[in-house]
């Protein structure tokens, strides 16, 4: 009596390896944009916790962001790109930007990011959309 063979075929293994390679390739291209977004979010959060920012002019807030961005190696957003306003005596800083990352051939990933210091507005804004 013959035993039934169990396992994956060579073609099946190649298909699984190809799918894993494809997912890893896309991940390696997209992850840097998300890492930079989390750095932007960290800077925006640090600014919201800094009591001195509440008394700064718009230009000073932009300069403060630029100084912090240099430390965290943020290149996607500059101080001039920020939306800065006052809401009930609180300085609200919003960074909205998009990143287009070429994947391969003529296929690209387009990602929109939003980070804000406003507690009420952050609930209504998504962190990132693909």
Beta strands, then each sheet from edge to edge (+ up, - down):
strand 1: 83-87
strand 2: 90-104
strand 3: 107-116
strand 4: 128-129
sheet 1: 1+ 2- 3+ 4-
end
